[in-house]
């Protein structure tokens, strides 16, 4: 083998070893924390769900159902959070404005179950 042709091969090999061995300081961005809440209402009363948030967050009513068919008004999630206190129908989102407690209760008639997600 000639000396001239071994230099490019050696250089390529050195670059490959360096590239494979160098990890760098790259870090992945961690996804935000997601919390699920589930509340119910039955013959003994309301059973709310509560969670703490560290700052502003989005709260989504994922589901609200009643064992009584065709109830009016339709079942909903009642959310109490920093800067927000209202009912959300399934699929709607609210914004909490700061740190504090988030409380989910079910609103409607009959035995109820509701689910919310904090992200």
C-alpha positions in Angstrom: 0.0 0.0 0.0 1.3 3.4 -0.9 1.8 6.0 1.8 -0.4 8.5 0.0 -3.5 6.3 0.0 -3.2 5.4 3.7 -3.4 9.1 4.9 -7.0 9.6 3.8 -8.1 6.3 5.3 -6.3 7.1 8.6 -7.9 10.5 8.7 -11.4 9.1 8.1 -10.8 6.5 10.8 -9.7 9.2 13.3 -12.8 11.3 12.5 -15.1 8.3 13.0 -13.5 7.4 16.4 -13.8 11.0 17.5 -17.4 11.3 16.4 -18.4 8.0 18.1 -16.6 8.8 21.3 -17.7 12.4 21.8 -21.0 12.7 23.7 -21.1 16.5 23.9 -23.3 18.4 26.3 -26.6 17.9 24.5 -29.6 17.5 26.7 -33.2 16.7 25.7 -35.9 18.9 26.9 -38.0 17.0 29.3 -41.8 17.1 28.7 -43.9 18.9 31.2 -45.5 17.1 34.1 -49.1 15.8 33.4 -51.5 15.0 36.2 -54.8 13.3 35.9 -57.7 13.9 38.3 -60.9 11.9 38.7 -63.9 12.9 40.8 -67.2 11.2 41.4 -70.6 11.9 42.9 -72.7 9.1 44.4 -75.4 8.5 47.0 -73.0 9.5 49.8 -72.1 12.8 48.1 -69.4 14.4 46.2 -65.8 13.0 46.1 -63.6 15.7 44.7 -60.0 15.3 43.4 -57.2 17.8 44.3 -53.7 18.4 43.1 -51.1 21.1 43.6 -49.5 23.0 40.7 -46.3 24.9 40.8 -47.3 27.6 38.4 -49.5 28.4 35.4 -51.0 25.3 33.9 -53.7 24.2 31.4 -56.6 22.2 32.7 -58.7 20.1 30.3 -62.0 18.4 31.1 -61.4 15.0 29.5 -64.7 13.4 30.4 -67.9 14.0 32.3 -70.7 11.3 32.4 -73.8 10.6 34.4 -75.5 7.2 34.9 -78.8 9.0 34.3 -79.3 9.2 30.5 -80.0 12.5 28.8 -79.6 14.7 31.9 -80.0 18.5 31.5 -77.7 20.3 31.9 -75.2 17.9 30.6 -72.6 16.7 33.1 -69.4 18.8 33.3 -66.2 19.3 35.2 -66.2 22.0 37.9 -62.7 23.3 38.2 -61.4 25.6 41.0 -57.8 26.8 40.4 -55.8 29.9 40.8 -57.5 32.5 38.5 -60.3 30.1 37.5 -63.6 28.9 39.0 -66.2 27.6 36.5 -67.7 24.5 34.8 -66.0 23.0 31.7 -67.8 20.7 29.3 -65.9 17.7 27.9 -63.0 18.9 25.7 -62.8 22.4 27.0 -59.6 23.9 28.5 -59.0 26.5 31.2 -55.8 28.3 32.3 -54.7 28.4 35.9 -52.8 31.6 36.4 -50.3 30.6 39.1 -49.3 28.1 41.8 -51.8 26.6 44.2 -54.4 23.9 44.4 -56.6 22.6 41.6 -59.9 21.0 42.7 -62.1 19.0 40.4 -65.7 18.2 41.2 -68.5 16.8 39.0 -71.5 19.0 38.1 -74.8 17.6 36.9 -77.5 15.2 38.0 -77.4 11.6 39.1 -74.3 9.5 39.8 -71.4 11.3 38.1 -67.8 10.6 37.1 -65.5 13.3 35.6 -61.9 13.3 34.6 -59.5 16.3 34.0 -55.9 16.6 33.0 -53.4 19.2 34.2 -50.5 20.0 31.8 
